């Protein structure tokens, strides 16, 4: 990739990370409210497998 293509690719990567971070925060918020995995999945429209991936993850683990 050269020039503009490289910058656009980098921007998409940071947008994806931003969306994943927001999803992570939402899952943690709903967990804190006492919802179980199935309830969080229904509430957010995110698959249970993805909820399981993020539910016990610390912010440090997420960022690596």
Helices and strands as residue ranges (DSSP letters): H 3-32, H 37-44, H 48-55, H 59-63
